[in-house]
C-alpha cells in the first residue's frame, strides 16, 4: 500500500441489462464520476476496480472477490460506488455486508446517487432501496425469460455461444455455420463411439493425440475466456465434454431449446427440464453427423458395458449378439492366458443360471467374425451388382414382414395406453374411497403401490415401443441407403468395428442341433440395418469348417470347467 495507508476503493459494475439503459451506467462514466467525487472530497490512495458484464445477483465477480480479500486483510478504509445497485441486487447479501462485514472491518460505504454514507449512520431507507433493487433484478429476469422463450418457440437459437464444431455466421450471428477443424474432431468422436469406445476412452485418446479441447479452441478463435478455460491444459479432454458432444442433437442439424432452466434469478445452477418440455426444430442448419452414424453411436452407448481388465480392446459386439433360444445376450470370454483364436461367446443366461435355463451356445469370436464378414461381402455384392433386383427383393420381404410387425406393435401400444388411462382412473377412485373411509389405509397403500409400479413400467415401455415403431416405418424406405453403403464400402478385407456397426443391427446364435456333436450344424441369423434379416442369408456351418480354421487339436474348449463347450 502506498504510504502504508488503507485504500479508498472506487468500484464500478455493469451488467448486460444495465448496458441497455444507455451510456450513463457505462464503466467509463462510473469511473469519471467516482474519481471526481474522490478528488473533490479529498480521498487519497484510491484504487479503481470494476466488473463488466456481471449480474447484480452474482457476487462471484473477479473484482469484487479482490475487494473482499482486501477488506478481510484490513486494507480498505472506504468503498465508494455510484449507487447501491452497483454493489448488487440481492438485498440479503447487501444487508449482510452493511450490517456485519463492513462494520466488522471498519469500512465506510458511500453510494453517491443514493446519498448513503455509513459514517453518519442515517441510512434507515437503505434496506428498502436494496429491496427495490432486488425486485428490479427479479423483474428483469422475468422479462428476459419471456423473450428467450418466445425466441425458442420461433425456432431461433437462444444460446449465446455456438456449440463446438460450429461458429457464428459473419453475416448473420443468429445462424450457425460449420467450423471445419472442430467438425472433423466431432466426426472422429462419433466414429470412435460407434466402434465401441466410451466417453472416458475417447477422452484419453483425444488427449494422447494432443487435440485442442473445446474451451481452448473457442479461446483461440474468439479471444473469449470461458469459465472453465485452462490454457496450461489445452489438449486435456474429460469424459463429461465427450458425453455432451455425443448427446447434442445440434450435430444432426437440429435446434433443441429450453432443455435447461435455473432454480431462480439468484440461483444460476442449471436444472434439466423434462424432455416433453424441450422445443425441437429439425433441419435448421447444416448437419455435421449423419443420422445413421448418430443412431449407431447411440445404440452402442445403450448396450455398451465397461470393458473387463482382461480385455485390451472393447467388445465390438456388445449389445448386438443374442441367444436365439432365450433372448439373453451372449457374453464374450477373453483371457490373457488364452490364445486369441480361443476367445469365445456363451449365453449369459446359461453362465448365470446353468443348464436349467439355457445351453451354452458356444461360438468362437474368430469364427463369428469370419461368418459375418463373408455374409456382408455376399449381400453387398448382390446389392451392387443388381440394384433393381435387390431393392425389389428387399421391399417385397420388408413390406410383408414389417407391416405385420407394425400392426402387432400398434395393438400392443393401444392396449398399454388404454391401461395407463385405466390406472389413472383407478388410482383416483382408490384415493376417494380411502378419504371417505370405504377402504382401510393398509389396503390403500398396498393397492396404490401396485398401481404406481404398473403405471411406471407402462410409461417406460410405451416410448420404447413408439421408438421401435418409428424405426420399422423408416425401414420400409431404407433400401437405397443400404445400397449406397454397399457402394461406399467395397474393400472389405477385415471386419472392423466400423463395418460391423454400419451394416449389422443384431445377430442371433442358435445351439447345435445335437449336444456335443462334431457334425451338427449351428445357425446364425444376421439382422442388417435398413433391410432386416434376409431369409436366404441364414448361415449354417458344421464342425468341418471349424477344423479347417483351427485344427482338430484346438477344437474342444471347456466352459468354466463344467462341461465340453463343443
Secondary structure as a PSIPRED ss2 file (coil, helix, strand):
# PSIPRED VFORMAT (PSIPRED V4.0)

   1 X C   1.000  0.000  0.000
   2 X H   0.000  1.000  0.000
   3 X H   0.000  1.000  0.000
   4 X H   0.000  1.000  0.000
   5 X C   1.000  0.000  0.000
   6 X C   1.000  0.000  0.000
   7 X E   0.000  0.000  1.000
   8 X E   0.000  0.000  1.000
   9 X E   0.000  0.000  1.000
  10 X E   0.000  0.000  1.000
  11 X E   0.000  0.000  1.000
  12 X E   0.000  0.000  1.000
  13 X E   0.000  0.000  1.000
  14 X E   0.000  0.000  1.000
  15 X C   1.000  0.000  0.000
  16 X H   0.000  1.000  0.000
  17 X H   0.000  1.000  0.000
  18 X H   0.000  1.000  0.000
  19 X H   0.000  1.000  0.000
  20 X C   1.000  0.000  0.000
  21 X C   1.000  0.000  0.000
  22 X C   1.000  0.000  0.000
  23 X H   0.000  1.000  0.000
  24 X H   0.000  1.000  0.000
  25 X H   0.000  1.000  0.000
  26 X C   1.000  0.000  0.000
  27 X H   0.000  1.000  0.000
  28 X H   0.000  1.000  0.000
  29 X H   0.000  1.000  0.000
  30 X H   0.000  1.000  0.000
  31 X H   0.000  1.000  0.000
  32 X H   0.000  1.000  0.000
  33 X H   0.000  1.000  0.000
  34 X H   0.000  1.000  0.000
  35 X H   0.000  1.000  0.000
  36 X H   0.000  1.000  0.000
  37 X H   0.000  1.000  0.000
  38 X H   0.000  1.000  0.000
  39 X H   0.000  1.000  0.000
  40 X H   0.000  1.000  0.000
  41 X H   0.000  1.000  0.000
  42 X C   1.000  0.000  0.000
  43 X C   1.000  0.000  0.000
  44 X C   1.000  0.000  0.000
  45 X C   1.000  0.000  0.000
  46 X E   0.000  0.000  1.000
  47 X E   0.000  0.000  1.000
  48 X E   0.000  0.000  1.000
  49 X E   0.000  0.000  1.000
  50 X E   0.000  0.000  1.000
  51 X E   0.000  0.000  1.000
  52 X E   0.000  0.000  1.000
  53 X C   1.000  0.000  0.000
  54 X C   1.000  0.000  0.000
  55 X C   1.000  0.000  0.000
  56 X C   1.000  0.000  0.000
  57 X C   1.000  0.000  0.000
  58 X C   1.000  0.000  0.000
  59 X C   1.000  0.000  0.000
  60 X C   1.000  0.000  0.000
  61 X C   1.000  0.000  0.000
  62 X H   0.000  1.000  0.000
  63 X H   0.000  1.000  0.000
  64 X H   0.000  1.000  0.000
  65 X H   0.000  1.000  0.000
  66 X H   0.000  1.000  0.000
  67 X H   0.000  1.000  0.000
  68 X H   0.000  1.000  0.000
  69 X H   0.000  1.000  0.000
  70 X H   0.000  1.000  0.000
  71 X H   0.000  1.000  0.000
  72 X H   0.000  1.000  0.000
  73 X C   1.000  0.000  0.000
  74 X C   1.000  0.000  0.000
  75 X C   1.000  0.000  0.000
  76 X E   0.000  0.000  1.000
  77 X E   0.000  0.000  1.000
  78 X E   0.000  0.000  1.000
  79 X E   0.000  0.000  1.000
  80 X E   0.000  0.000  1.000
  81 X E   0.000  0.000  1.000
  82 X C   1.000  0.000  0.000
  83 X C   1.000  0.000  0.000
  84 X H   0.000  1.000  0.000
  85 X H   0.000  1.000  0.000
  86 X H   0.000  1.000  0.000
  87 X H   0.000  1.000  0.000
  88 X C   1.000  0.000  0.000
  89 X C   1.000  0.000  0.000
  90 X C   1.000  0.000  0.000
  91 X H   0.000  1.000  0.000
  92 X H   0.000  1.000  0.000
  93 X H   0.000  1.000  0.000
  94 X H   0.000  1.000  0.000
  95 X H   0.000  1.000  0.000
  96 X H   0.000  1.000  0.000
  97 X H   0.000  1.000  0.000
  98 X H   0.000  1.000  0.000
  99 X H   0.000  1.000  0.000
 100 X H   0.000  1.000  0.000
 101 X H   0.000  1.000  0.000
 102 X H   0.000  1.000  0.000
 103 X H   0.000  1.000  0.000
 104 X H   0.000  1.000  0.000
 105 X C   1.000  0.000  0.000
 106 X C   1.000  0.000  0.000
 107 X C   1.000  0.000  0.000
 108 X E   0.000  0.000  1.000
 109 X E   0.000  0.000  1.000
 110 X E   0.000  0.000  1.000
 111 X E   0.000  0.000  1.000
 112 X C   1.000  0.000  0.000
 113 X C   1.000  0.000  0.000
 114 X C   1.000  0.000  0.000
 115 X C   1.000  0.000  0.000
 116 X E   0.000  0.000  1.000
 117 X E   0.000  0.000  1.000
 118 X C   1.000  0.000  0.000
 119 X C   1.000  0.000  0.000
 120 X C   1.000  0.000  0.000
 121 X C   1.000  0.000  0.000
 122 X C   1.000  0.000  0.000
 123 X C   1.000  0.000  0.000
 124 X C   1.000  0.000  0.000
 125 X C   1.000  0.000  0.000
 126 X H   0.000  1.000  0.000
 127 X H   0.000  1.000  0.000
 128 X H   0.000  1.000  0.000
 129 X H   0.000  1.000  0.000
 130 X H   0.000  1.000  0.000
 131 X H   0.000  1.000  0.000
 132 X H   0.000  1.000  0.000
 133 X H   0.000  1.000  0.000
 134 X H   0.000  1.000  0.000
 135 X H   0.000  1.000  0.000
 136 X H   0.000  1.000  0.000
 137 X H   0.000  1.000  0.000
 138 X H   0.000  1.000  0.000
 139 X H   0.000  1.000  0.000
 140 X H   0.000  1.000  0.000
 141 X H   0.000  1.000  0.000
 142 X H   0.000  1.000  0.000
 143 X H   0.000  1.000  0.000
 144 X H   0.000  1.000  0.000
 145 X H   0.000  1.000  0.000
 146 X H   0.000  1.000  0.000
 147 X H   0.000  1.000  0.000
 148 X H   0.000  1.000  0.000
 149 X H   0.000  1.000  0.000
 150 X H   0.000  1.000  0.000
 151 X H   0.000  1.000  0.000
 152 X H   0.000  1.000  0.000
 153 X H   0.000  1.000  0.000
 154 X C   1.000  0.000  0.000
 155 X C   1.000  0.000  0.000
 156 X C   1.000  0.000  0.000
 157 X C   1.000  0.000  0.000
 158 X C   1.000  0.000  0.000
 159 X C   1.000  0.000  0.000
 160 X C   1.000  0.000  0.000
 161 X C   1.000  0.000  0.000
 162 X C   1.000  0.000  0.000
 163 X C   1.000  0.000  0.000
 164 X C   1.000  0.000  0.000
 165 X C   1.000  0.000  0.000
 166 X E   0.000  0.000  1.000
 167 X E   0.000  0.000  1.000
 168 X E   0.000  0.000  1.000
 169 X C   1.000  0.000  0.000
 170 X C   1.000  0.000  0.000
 171 X C   1.000  0.000  0.000
 172 X C   1.000  0.000  0.000
 173 X C   1.000  0.000  0.000
 174 X C   1.000  0.000  0.000
 175 X C   1.000  0.000  0.000
 176 X E   0.000  0.000  1.000
 177 X E   0.000  0.000  1.000
 178 X E   0.000  0.000  1.000
 179 X C   1.000  0.000  0.000
 180 X H   0.000  1.000  0.000
 181 X H   0.000  1.000  0.000
 182 X H   0.000  1.000  0.000
 183 X H   0.000  1.000  0.000
 184 X H   0.000  1.000  0.000
 185 X H   0.000  1.000  0.000
 186 X H   0.000  1.000  0.000
 187 X H   0.000  1.000  0.000
 188 X H   0.000  1.000  0.000
 189 X H   0.000  1.000  0.000
 190 X H   0.000  1.000  0.000
 191 X H   0.000  1.000  0.000
 192 X H   0.000  1.000  0.000
 193 X H   0.000  1.000  0.000
 194 X H   0.000  1.000  0.000
 195 X C   1.000  0.000  0.000
 196 X C   1.000  0.000  0.000
 197 X C   1.000  0.000  0.000
 198 X C   1.000  0.000  0.000
 199 X H   0.000  1.000  0.000
 200 X H   0.000  1.000  0.000
 201 X H   0.000  1.000  0.000
 202 X H   0.000  1.000  0.000
 203 X H   0.000  1.000  0.000
 204 X H   0.000  1.000  0.000
 205 X H   0.000  1.000  0.000
 206 X H   0.000  1.000  0.000
 207 X H   0.000  1.000  0.000
 208 X H   0.000  1.000  0.000
 209 X C   1.000  0.000  0.000
 210 X C   1.000  0.000  0.000
 211 X C   1.000  0.000  0.000
 212 X C   1.000  0.000  0.000
 213 X C   1.000  0.000  0.000
 214 X H   0.000  1.000  0.000
 215 X H   0.000  1.000  0.000
 216 X H   0.000  1.000  0.000
 217 X H   0.000  1.000  0.000
 218 X H   0.000  1.000  0.000
 219 X H   0.000  1.000  0.000
 220 X H   0.000  1.000  0.000
 221 X H   0.000  1.000  0.000
 222 X H   0.000  1.000  0.000
 223 X C   1.000  0.000  0.000
 224 X C   1.000  0.000  0.000
 225 X C   1.000  0.000  0.000
 226 X C   1.000  0.000  0.000
 227 X C   1.000  0.000  0.000
 228 X C   1.000  0.000  0.000
 229 X C   1.000  0.000  0.000
 230 X C   1.000  0.000  0.000
 231 X H   0.000  1.000  0.000
 232 X H   0.000  1.000  0.000
 233 X H   0.000  1.000  0.000
 234 X C   1.000  0.000  0.000
 235 X C   1.000  0.000  0.000
 236 X C   1.000  0.000  0.000
 237 X C   1.000  0.000  0.000
 238 X C   1.000  0.000  0.000
 239 X H   0.000  1.000  0.000
 240 X H   0.000  1.000  0.000
 241 X H   0.000  1.000  0.000
 242 X H   0.000  1.000  0.000
 243 X H   0.000  1.000  0.000
 244 X H   0.000  1.000  0.000
 245 X H   0.000  1.000  0.000
 246 X H   0.000  1.000  0.000
 247 X C   1.000  0.000  0.000
 248 X C   1.000  0.000  0.000
 249 X H   0.000  1.000  0.000
 250 X H   0.000  1.000  0.000
 251 X H   0.000  1.000  0.000
 252 X H   0.000  1.000  0.000
 253 X C   1.000  0.000  0.000
 254 X C   1.000  0.000  0.000
 255 X E   0.000  0.000  1.000
 256 X E   0.000  0.000  1.000
 257 X E   0.000  0.000  1.000
 258 X C   1.000  0.000  0.000
 259 X C   1.000  0.000  0.000
 260 X E   0.000  0.000  1.000
 261 X E   0.000  0.000  1.000
 262 X E   0.000  0.000  1.000
 263 X C   1.000  0.000  0.000
 264 X C   1.000  0.000  0.000
 265 X C   1.000  0.000  0.000
 266 X C   1.000  0.000  0.000
 267 X C   1.000  0.000  0.000
 268 X C   1.000  0.000  0.000
 269 X C   1.000  0.000  0.000
 270 X E   0.000  0.000  1.000
 271 X E   0.000  0.000  1.000
 272 X E   0.000  0.000  1.000
 273 X C   1.000  0.000  0.000
 274 X C   1.000  0.000  0.000
 275 X H   0.000  1.000  0.000
 276 X H   0.000  1.000  0.000
 277 X H   0.000  1.000  0.000
 278 X C   1.000  0.000  0.000
 279 X E   0.000  0.000  1.000
 280 X E   0.000  0.000  1.000
 281 X E   0.000  0.000  1.000
 282 X C   1.000  0.000  0.000
 283 X C   1.000  0.000  0.000
 284 X C   1.000  0.000  0.000
 285 X C   1.000  0.000  0.000
 286 X C   1.000  0.000  0.000
 287 X C   1.000  0.000  0.000
 288 X C   1.000  0.000  0.000
 289 X C   1.000  0.000  0.000
 290 X C   1.000  0.000  0.000
 291 X H   0.000  1.000  0.000
 292 X H   0.000  1.000  0.000
 293 X H   0.000  1.000  0.000
 294 X H   0.000  1.000  0.000
 295 X H   0.000  1.000  0.000
 296 X H   0.000  1.000  0.000
 297 X H   0.000  1.000  0.000
 298 X H   0.000  1.000  0.000
 299 X H   0.000  1.000  0.000
 300 X H   0.000  1.000  0.000
 301 X H   0.000  1.000  0.000
 302 X H   0.000  1.000  0.000
 303 X H   0.000  1.000  0.000
 304 X C   1.000  0.000  0.000
 305 X C   1.000  0.000  0.000
 306 X C   1.000  0.000  0.000
 307 X C   1.000  0.000  0.000
 308 X C   1.000  0.000  0.000
 309 X C   1.000  0.000  0.000
 310 X C   1.000  0.000  0.000
 311 X C   1.000  0.000  0.000
 312 X C   1.000  0.000  0.000
 313 X C   1.000  0.000  0.000
 314 X C   1.000  0.000  0.000
 315 X C   1.000  0.000  0.000
 316 X C   1.000  0.000  0.000
 317 X C   1.000  0.000  0.000
 318 X C   1.000  0.000  0.000
 319 X C   1.000  0.000  0.000
 320 X C   1.000  0.000  0.000
 321 X E   0.000  0.000  1.000
 322 X E   0.000  0.000  1.000
 323 X E   0.000  0.000  1.000
 324 X C   1.000  0.000  0.000
 325 X C   1.000  0.000  0.000
 326 X C   1.000  0.000  0.000
 327 X C   1.000  0.000  0.000
 328 X C   1.000  0.000  0.000
 329 X E   0.000  0.000  1.000
 330 X E   0.000  0.000  1.000
 331 X E   0.000  0.000  1.000
 332 X E   0.000  0.000  1.000
 333 X E   0.000  0.000  1.000
 334 X C   1.000  0.000  0.000
 335 X C   1.000  0.000  0.000
 336 X C   1.000  0.000  0.000
 337 X C   1.000  0.000  0.000
 338 X C   1.000  0.000  0.000
 339 X C   1.000  0.000  0.000
 340 X H   0.000  1.000  0.000
 341 X H   0.000  1.000  0.000
 342 X H   0.000  1.000  0.000
 343 X C   1.000  0.000  0.000
 344 X E   0.000  0.000  1.000
 345 X E   0.000  0.000  1.000
 346 X E   0.000  0.000  1.000
 347 X E   0.000  0.000  1.000
 348 X H   0.000  1.000  0.000
 349 X H   0.000  1.000  0.000
 350 X H   0.000  1.000  0.000
 351 X H   0.000  1.000  0.000
 352 X H   0.000  1.000  0.000
 353 X H   0.000  1.000  0.000
 354 X C   1.000  0.000  0.000
 355 X C   1.000  0.000  0.000
 356 X C   1.000  0.000  0.000
 357 X C   1.000  0.000  0.000
 358 X C   1.000  0.000  0.000
 359 X C   1.000  0.000  0.000
 360 X C   1.000  0.000  0.000
 361 X C   1.000  0.000  0.000
 362 X C   1.000  0.000  0.000
 363 X E   0.000  0.000  1.000
 364 X E   0.000  0.000  1.000
 365 X H   0.000  1.000  0.000
 366 X H   0.000  1.000  0.000
 367 X H   0.000  1.000  0.000
 368 X H   0.000  1.000  0.000
 369 X H   0.000  1.000  0.000
 370 X H   0.000  1.000  0.000
 371 X H   0.000  1.000  0.000
 372 X H   0.000  1.000  0.000
 373 X H   0.000  1.000  0.000
 374 X H   0.000  1.000  0.000
 375 X H   0.000  1.000  0.000
 376 X H   0.000  1.000  0.000
 377 X H   0.000  1.000  0.000
 378 X H   0.000  1.000  0.000
 379 X H   0.000  1.000  0.000
 380 X H   0.000  1.000  0.000
 381 X H   0.000  1.000  0.000
 382 X H   0.000  1.000  0.000
 383 X H   0.000  1.000  0.000
 384 X H   0.000  1.000  0.000
 385 X H   0.000  1.000  0.000
 386 X C   1.000  0.000  0.000
 387 X H   0.000  1.000  0.000
 388 X H   0.000  1.000  0.000
 389 X H   0.000  1.000  0.000
 390 X H   0.000  1.000  0.000
 391 X H   0.000  1.000  0.000
 392 X H   0.000  1.000  0.000
 393 X H   0.000  1.000  0.000
 394 X H   0.000  1.000  0.000
 395 X H   0.000  1.000  0.000
 396 X H   0.000  1.000  0.000
 397 X H   0.000  1.000  0.000
 398 X H   0.000  1.000  0.000
 399 X H   0.000  1.000  0.000
 400 X H   0.000  1.000  0.000
 401 X H   0.000  1.000  0.000
 402 X H   0.000  1.000  0.000
 403 X H   0.000  1.000  0.000
 404 X H   0.000  1.000  0.000
 405 X H   0.000  1.000  0.000
 406 X H   0.000  1.000  0.000
 407 X H   0.000  1.000  0.000
 408 X H   0.000  1.000  0.000
 409 X H   0.000  1.000  0.000
 410 X H   0.000  1.000  0.000
 411 X H   0.000  1.000  0.000
 412 X H   0.000  1.000  0.000
 413 X H   0.000  1.000  0.000
 414 X H   0.000  1.000  0.000
 415 X H   0.000  1.000  0.000
 416 X H   0.000  1.000  0.000
 417 X H   0.000  1.000  0.000
 418 X H   0.000  1.000  0.000
 419 X H   0.000  1.000  0.000
 420 X H   0.000  1.000  0.000
 421 X H   0.000  1.000  0.000
 422 X H   0.000  1.000  0.000
 423 X H   0.000  1.000  0.000
 424 X H   0.000  1.000  0.000
 425 X H   0.000  1.000  0.000
 426 X H   0.000  1.000  0.000
 427 X H   0.000  1.000  0.000
 428 X H   0.000  1.000  0.000
 429 X H   0.000  1.000  0.000
 430 X H   0.000  1.000  0.000
 431 X H   0.000  1.000  0.000
 432 X H   0.000  1.000  0.000
 433 X H   0.000  1.000  0.000
 434 X H   0.000  1.000  0.000
 435 X H   0.000  1.000  0.000
 436 X C   1.000  0.000  0.000
 437 X C   1.000  0.000  0.000
 438 X C   1.000  0.000  0.000
 439 X C   1.000  0.000  0.000
 440 X C   1.000  0.000  0.000
 441 X H   0.000  1.000  0.000
 442 X H   0.000  1.000  0.000
 443 X H   0.000  1.000  0.000
 444 X H   0.000  1.000  0.000
 445 X H   0.000  1.000  0.000
 446 X H   0.000  1.000  0.000
 447 X H   0.000  1.000  0.000
 448 X H   0.000  1.000  0.000
 449 X H   0.000  1.000  0.000
 450 X H   0.000  1.000  0.000
 451 X H   0.000  1.000  0.000
 452 X H   0.000  1.000  0.000
 453 X H   0.000  1.000  0.000
 454 X H   0.000  1.000  0.000
 455 X H   0.000  1.000  0.000
 456 X H   0.000  1.000  0.000
 457 X H   0.000  1.000  0.000
 458 X H   0.000  1.000  0.000
 459 X H   0.000  1.000  0.000
 460 X H   0.000  1.000  0.000
 461 X H   0.000  1.000  0.000
 462 X H   0.000  1.000  0.000
 463 X H   0.000  1.000  0.000
 464 X H   0.000  1.000  0.000
 465 X H   0.000  1.000  0.000
 466 X H   0.000  1.000  0.000
 467 X H   0.000  1.000  0.000
 468 X H   0.000  1.000  0.000
 469 X H   0.000  1.000  0.000
 470 X H   0.000  1.000  0.000
 471 X H   0.000  1.000  0.000
 472 X H   0.000  1.000  0.000
 473 X H   0.000  1.000  0.000
 474 X H   0.000  1.000  0.000
 475 X H   0.000  1.000  0.000
 476 X C   1.000  0.000  0.000
 477 X C   1.000  0.000  0.000
 478 X C   1.000  0.000  0.000
 479 X H   0.000  1.000  0.000
 480 X H   0.000  1.000  0.000
 481 X H   0.000  1.000  0.000
 482 X H   0.000  1.000  0.000
 483 X H   0.000  1.000  0.000
 484 X H   0.000  1.000  0.000
 485 X H   0.000  1.000  0.000
 486 X H   0.000  1.000  0.000
 487 X H   0.000  1.000  0.000
 488 X H   0.000  1.000  0.000
 489 X C   1.000  0.000  0.000
 490 X C   1.000  0.000  0.000
 491 X C   1.000  0.000  0.000
 492 X C   1.000  0.000  0.000
 493 X C   1.000  0.000  0.000
 494 X C   1.000  0.000  0.000
 495 X C   1.000  0.000  0.000
 496 X C   1.000  0.000  0.000
 497 X H   0.000  1.000  0.000
 498 X H   0.000  1.000  0.000
 499 X H   0.000  1.000  0.000
 500 X H   0.000  1.000  0.000
 501 X H   0.000  1.000  0.000
 502 X H   0.000  1.000  0.000
 503 X H   0.000  1.000  0.000
 504 X E   0.000  0.000  1.000
 505 X E   0.000  0.000  1.000
 506 X E   0.000  0.000  1.000
 507 X E   0.000  0.000  1.000
 508 X E   0.000  0.000  1.000
 509 X E   0.000  0.000  1.000
 510 X C   1.000  0.000  0.000
 511 X C   1.000  0.000  0.000
 512 X C   1.000  0.000  0.000
 513 X C   1.000  0.000  0.000
 514 X C   1.000  0.000  0.000
 515 X C   1.000  0.000  0.000
 516 X C   1.000  0.000  0.000
 517 X C   1.000  0.000  0.000
 518 X C   1.000  0.000  0.000
 519 X C   1.000  0.000  0.000
 520 X C   1.000  0.000  0.000
 521 X C   1.000  0.000  0.000
 522 X E   0.000  0.000  1.000
 523 X E   0.000  0.000  1.000
 524 X E   0.000  0.000  1.000
 525 X E   0.000  0.000  1.000
 526 X E   0.000  0.000  1.000
 527 X E   0.000  0.000  1.000
 528 X E   0.000  0.000  1.000
 529 X C   1.000  0.000  0.000
 530 X C   1.000  0.000  0.000
 531 X C   1.000  0.000  0.000
 532 X E   0.000  0.000  1.000
 533 X E   0.000  0.000  1.000
 534 X C   1.000  0.000  0.000
 535 X H   0.000  1.000  0.000
 536 X H   0.000  1.000  0.000
 537 X H   0.000  1.000  0.000
 538 X C   1.000  0.000  0.000
 539 X E   0.000  0.000  1.000
 540 X E   0.000  0.000  1.000
 541 X E   0.000  0.000  1.000
 542 X C   1.000  0.000  0.000
 543 X H   0.000  1.000  0.000
 544 X H   0.000  1.000  0.000
 545 X H   0.000  1.000  0.000
 546 X H   0.000  1.000  0.000
 547 X H   0.000  1.000  0.000
 548 X H   0.000  1.000  0.000
 549 X H   0.000  1.000  0.000
 550 X H   0.000  1.000  0.000
 551 X C   1.000  0.000  0.000
 552 X H   0.000  1.000  0.000
 553 X H   0.000  1.000  0.000
 554 X H   0.000  1.000  0.000
 555 X C   1.000  0.000  0.000
 556 X C   1.000  0.000  0.000
 557 X C   1.000  0.000  0.000
 558 X E   0.000  0.000  1.000
 559 X E   0.000  0.000  1.000
 560 X C   1.000  0.000  0.000
 561 X C   1.000  0.000  0.000
 562 X C   1.000  0.000  0.000
 563 X E   0.000  0.000  1.000
 564 X E   0.000  0.000  1.000
 565 X C   1.000  0.000  0.000
 566 X C   1.000  0.000  0.000
